[in-house]
Each structure stands twice: as C-alpha cells, then as structure tokens.
C-alpha cells in the first residue's frame, strides 16, 4: 500500500476517534433520563434538584423524588428563535431504569415535556414557560 495512503488513513482514524464519546456508566441504583427534542429544536438539561446539571443531554437520577429543569430552544416557521424553560417533578424514580423526557408542541406557544418510562408508559407531563 502507498505510504501516503497509510498516513492519510491513520490521520482520518485518529480524527474519528476524537469524535467518539464514552458511553454513560451508571452506578448501581442510578437511572438515566434521556432528553428528546422535536426535530429542529434543542433541549438542554439545566438543573437537577436545584443544582446545575453536569451533563447537557441527560440527567442521572437516584431512586425517589427529583425535580428537573430544562432549557428549550424552538424555531418557528419564520426562523425566529423562541427560548423557554420547563420544569418537571416526579416522585417515584425507580433504580436501574431508563427514562425519556420528550418535548412536544402543538399549535401556538404551548410546549410540553413528557416523562416516559422504559416500557413506553407516560408517567408525568410538564409545561414549558415561554
């Protein structure tokens, strides 16, 4: 193989390796809450139980009650940006589970966030404040 091709391949592989992230490792008893924004929108984890979130794309919670605060950036049909905050509290987080926090919006300015458990059940709904 041509030495230039080998060098280019190695540089490409090294660059791609820098783009990977390590998977989230959870301690026993912890659960992960993934954030899912609507296409074109952004959802950012801001606070968990009044403390600044360590990650922007998900929350790590223990069992019991927690309050999550999110930042949501929406783009309307005229390409105007709208920023809002959403808060959701849930009392019964279970250990060693996966949850999804899904943003949805209808017509107008109504934005909701829905907490869904690993079985696909809706377990809590919160509203965003524009």
C-alpha positions, -999 to +999 in steps of 0.1 A: +000+000+000+012+035-008+028+052+023+008+084+017-025+064+017-014+047+050-006+081+066-039+096+054-058+066+067-041+069+101-049+106+103-085+100+094-089+072+120-073+094+147-097+123+139-127+100+140-116+085+174-115+121+188-152+124+179-164+094+199-177+097+234-177+071+261-210+055+270-226+066+302-218+043+330-243+042+358-237+032+393-260+006+409-293+023+418-289+051+393-312+058+364-307+078+332-332+103+318-325+110+281-337+142+265-355+141+232-363+174+215-386+177+184-366+178+151-350+212+147-354+222+184-328+219+212-333+206+247-307+212+274-305+198+309-301+228+332-308+218+368-315+187+388-329+193+423-317+230+422-281+220+413-266+228+379-266+197+357-233+180+350-244+169+315-264+187+289-281+158+271-294+138+300-299+135+338-286+109+361-310+103+390-312+081+421-345+065+431-371+087+447-382+122+440-364+147+417-371+180+400-356+186+365-353+219+348-347+222+311-340+248+286-358+245+252-349+265+221-376+263+194-375+277+158-408+288+143-418+287+107-404+322+101-370+311+115-375+331+147-359+316+178-380+311+209-365+302+243-384+287+272-379+268+304-396+237+315-396+221+349-409+186+358-410+169+392-415+132+396-417+113+430-412+077+420-380+073+400-370+036+402-334+024+404-316+010+374-341+022+348-341+043+316-365+072+311-371+096+282-381+132+286-398+141+253-406+177+241-437+182+221-456+213+210-489+219+192-502+250+175-494+283+192-470+286+220-478+255+240-448+233+248-450+202+270-424+178+282-435+142+289-416+117+311-418+082+296-406+050+313-387+022+297-420+004+289-433+033+269-458+045+296-463+082+301-457+088+338-456+126+341-463+157+320-450+192+325-454+225+307-428+249+294-429+286+303-422+309+273 
